[in-house]
Amino acid sequence: MTSWRNISLWMDQLDEPLTPRPALTGAIEADVVIIGAGFTGLWTAYYLKQQAPELDIVVLEAQCAGFGASGRNGGWLIGELAGQDALLAKRTPSERHAALELLHAIPDEVARVIELEGIDCDFVKGGMLTVAARYPEQTARLREYFAELQQAGYGPDDQQWLDQETLAQRLLIDSAEAAIYSPHCARIQPAKLVRGLAATVERLGVRLYEQTPATGWQQGLVTTPNGSVRCQWVVPAVEAYASQLPSDLTDLARIQLPVQSLIIATEPLSDALWEGIGLAQSEVFSDYSHQITYAQRSQDNRLVFGARGGYRFGKQLRHDFELTKREVRLLHTVLCELFPQLAGVTISHAWGGNLGVARAFHPHMVIDRAQGYALAGGYGGEGVGASNLAGRTLADLILQRDTLLTQQPWVRPAGSVAGIRAWEPEPMPFIGYSAISQSFDLEDRLLSRPQTPSWLRRAIGALARFMASLVS
Ligand SMILES: Cc1cc2nc3c(=O)[nH]c(=O)nc-3n(C[C@H](O)[C@H](O)[C@H](O)COP(=O)(O)OP(=O)(O)OC[C@H]3O[C@@H](n4cnc5c(N)ncnc54)[C@H](O)[C@@H]3O)c2cc1C
């Protein structure tokens, strides 16, 4: 379908025709019903089938596999979980060590599966650069962050400080002063991964229905416009779309805020331009502004660059991601602050998507045996790797396997979502998001100007930090 191709560069690049799979008609039965064919739903189906091939699993997808954030993201497959250090703070050193090993190994686990299942998704584990660029205050903040990492026990195999000279061997940004390098990250083409996973689970016997929105969910029953599925387990795997999933059991929207992130992609760049940028090992990178930026060098040598986004009053999703000229110009301007040489290049694709943010940026993996559901989400923009961990964890929880995965602090084995910290009711999220993003924007603008007086630099820096602390 043409409209699904327009979702992102990634969906546009797929060789397959994107023909919809059949929709569900009639009443059927299954052991497990998964709602949503993104990474969370499909990884859960995959690991359940690996461990219990006899399980009858149905996946219901409102649009097509990969329609959500999984087919639109920046393709950073990170061996991390948002908020992991705070979540692990009360664990013993050996528990922390084991948990970090589990997280750092996520890219390798994905590499193992894609190799085994023959999923070509442009995977390259080139690591991740967090770069202090554009203004000197980023360097001071990055140094503090690096000290915190060291204090928390991360060693040189996990995080390395790169000075300007060492950084220049990987990435050339004129204003860059230093960076932190982590090897625990891979670059992927996300639509190839999510579509490849969909085909893989089908091959394993999972029934996947597309253009089939779940319109209601109660214990043991999921209803759709033209059918229903009776089941033992329901796995809502809809992340940012939680507010669109009516249920008698729980209101998922209270624990996940849908926010938007926007991306542009250049046309494939010449070798000469890449010589002036670097990323020869396919490292991904971000600058260390409070406003998120993220970039990757794609397999076909584009620079894919994400920055900025938004939040809509009342937890509304954004559906139209045909970005306005103003939005594209804004992203291109931020990109050119880092690489002025890209001022004349054509932006071939611009898009965006909705992602789910949990309170305090603490993702959750939950099982409620009494009500028969298991779910995960709130990855806070770091869901590509986290959803693999979630799929393995939910499979173990459903199959009642007590493993290292199920013992982690982000797992709530005996509870329901009722125990998870909820977002405040409107207008607090809207006012909070607007105030925080405006303070971050002002910080970037003032600190990027060398003529900004030092007292003002300090004041805006302090304000931005305070604002950041409100959501952590
Ligand atoms: C622009 C952008 C860039 C990002 N970049 C990165 C990145 O580089 N690295 C990273 O780690 N994370 C990134 N993320 C976050 C990451 O993509 C998500 O956290 C992750 O893909 C979530 O996967 P999911 O399967 O839980 O949800 P989704 O991929 O959103 O899938 C949910 C699915 O559920 C379907 N659905 C919704 N409601 C219903 C219903 N009622 N019935 C049936 N189906 C339904 C949707 O159509 C959708 O296909 C980014 C997100 C965005 C939007």
The ligand as an SDF file (V2000), in Angstrom:
LIG
                    3D

 53 58  0  0  0  0  0  0  0  0999 V2000
   10.6680    8.8720   15.3600 C   0  0  0  0  0  0  0  0  0  0  0  0
   11.1090    7.8610   16.3750 C   0  0  0  0  0  0  0  0  0  0  0  0
   12.4560    7.5680   16.5400 C   0  0  0  0  0  0  0  0  0  0  0  0
   12.8680    6.6160   17.4660 C   0  0  0  0  0  0  0  0  0  0  0  0
   14.1840    6.2550   17.5050 N   0  0  0  0  0  0  0  0  0  0  0  0
   14.5700    5.2520   18.3220 C   0  0  0  0  0  0  0  0  0  0  0  0
   15.8910    4.7550   18.2610 C   0  0  0  0  0  0  0  0  0  0  0  0
   16.6790    5.1610   17.4180 O   0  0  0  0  0  0  0  0  0  0  0  0
   16.2500    3.7950   19.1590 N   0  0  0  0  0  0  0  0  0  0  0  0
   15.3700    3.3010   20.0680 C   0  0  0  0  0  0  0  0  0  0  0  0
   15.7540    2.4560   20.8750 O   0  0  0  0  0  0  0  0  0  0  0  0
   14.0820    3.7030   20.0970 N   0  0  0  0  0  0  0  0  0  0  0  0
   13.6520    4.6430   19.2290 C   0  0  0  0  0  0  0  0  0  0  0  0
   12.3570    5.0140   19.2080 N   0  0  0  0  0  0  0  0  0  0  0  0
   11.3980    4.3080   20.0870 C   0  0  0  0  0  0  0  0  0  0  0  0
   11.0610    2.9140   19.5510 C   0  0  0  0  0  0  0  0  0  0  0  0
   10.8820    2.9650   18.1560 O   0  0  0  0  0  0  0  0  0  0  0  0
    9.7910    2.3930   20.2290 C   0  0  0  0  0  0  0  0  0  0  0  0
    9.9430    2.4760   21.6220 O   0  0  0  0  0  0  0  0  0  0  0  0
    9.5010    0.9370   19.8600 C   0  0  0  0  0  0  0  0  0  0  0  0
    9.5230    0.7690   18.4710 O   0  0  0  0  0  0  0  0  0  0  0  0
    8.1540    0.5450   20.4260 C   0  0  0  0  0  0  0  0  0  0  0  0
    7.7930   -0.7070   19.8820 O   0  0  0  0  0  0  0  0  0  0  0  0
    6.3760   -1.2900   20.2290 P   0  0  0  0  0  0  0  0  0  0  0  0
    6.2360   -2.5480   19.4950 O   0  0  0  0  0  0  0  0  0  0  0  0
    6.1900   -1.3280   21.7060 O   0  0  0  0  0  0  0  0  0  0  0  0
    5.3410   -0.1890   19.6920 O   0  0  0  0  0  0  0  0  0  0  0  0
    5.0230    0.2190   18.1880 P   0  0  0  0  0  0  0  0  0  0  0  0
    6.1220   -0.0390   17.2660 O   0  0  0  0  0  0  0  0  0  0  0  0
    4.4950    1.6100   18.2350 O   0  0  0  0  0  0  0  0  0  0  0  0
    3.8860   -0.7890   17.7670 O   0  0  0  0  0  0  0  0  0  0  0  0
    2.5740   -0.7120   18.2620 C   0  0  0  0  0  0  0  0  0  0  0  0
    1.6630   -1.2980   17.1920 C   0  0  0  0  0  0  0  0  0  0  0  0
    0.3630   -1.4390   17.7520 O   0  0  0  0  0  0  0  0  0  0  0  0
   -0.5750   -1.1460   16.7440 C   0  0  0  0  0  0  0  0  0  0  0  0
   -1.8200   -0.8070   17.4120 N   0  0  0  0  0  0  0  0  0  0  0  0
   -2.0970    0.3030   18.1300 C   0  0  0  0  0  0  0  0  0  0  0  0
   -3.3320    0.2310   18.6350 N   0  0  0  0  0  0  0  0  0  0  0  0
   -3.8480   -0.9590   18.2440 C   0  0  0  0  0  0  0  0  0  0  0  0
   -5.1020   -1.6050   18.4540 C   0  0  0  0  0  0  0  0  0  0  0  0
   -6.0870   -1.0600   19.1740 N   0  0  0  0  0  0  0  0  0  0  0  0
   -5.2900   -2.8240   17.8900 N   0  0  0  0  0  0  0  0  0  0  0  0
   -4.2850   -3.4170   17.1610 C   0  0  0  0  0  0  0  0  0  0  0  0
   -3.0980   -2.8300   16.9260 N   0  0  0  0  0  0  0  0  0  0  0  0
   -2.8770   -1.6320   17.4760 C   0  0  0  0  0  0  0  0  0  0  0  0
    0.0460    0.0050   15.9810 C   0  0  0  0  0  0  0  0  0  0  0  0
   -0.5070    0.1460   14.6820 O   0  0  0  0  0  0  0  0  0  0  0  0
    1.5070   -0.3880   15.9730 C   0  0  0  0  0  0  0  0  0  0  0  0
    1.8520   -1.1110   14.8080 O   0  0  0  0  0  0  0  0  0  0  0  0
   11.9020    5.9650   18.2940 C   0  0  0  0  0  0  0  0  0  0  0  0
   10.5490    6.2710   18.1470 C   0  0  0  0  0  0  0  0  0  0  0  0
   10.1410    7.1810   17.1920 C   0  0  0  0  0  0  0  0  0  0  0  0
    8.6690    7.4690   17.0280 C   0  0  0  0  0  0  0  0  0  0  0  0
  1  2  1  0
  2  3  1  0
  2 52  2  0
  3  4  2  0
  4  5  1  0
  4 50  1  0
  5  6  2  0
  6  7  1  0
  6 13  1  0
  7  8  2  0
  7  9  1  0
  9 10  1  0
 10 11  2  0
 10 12  1  0
 12 13  2  0
 13 14  1  0
 14 15  1  0
 14 50  1  0
 15 16  1  0
 16 17  1  0
 16 18  1  0
 18 19  1  0
 18 20  1  0
 20 21  1  0
 20 22  1  0
 22 23  1  0
 23 24  1  0
 24 25  2  0
 24 26  1  0
 24 27  1  0
 27 28  1  0
 28 29  2  0
 28 30  1  0
 28 31  1  0
 31 32  1  0
 32 33  1  0
 33 34  1  0
 33 48  1  0
 34 35  1  0
 35 36  1  0
 35 46  1  0
 36 37  1  0
 36 45  1  0
 37 38  2  0
 38 39  1  0
 39 40  1  0
 39 45  2  0
 40 41  1  0
 40 42  2  0
 42 43  1  0
 43 44  2  0
 44 45  1  0
 46 47  1  0
 46 48  1  0
 48 49  1  0
 50 51  2  0
 51 52  1  0
 52 53  1  0
M  END
$$$$
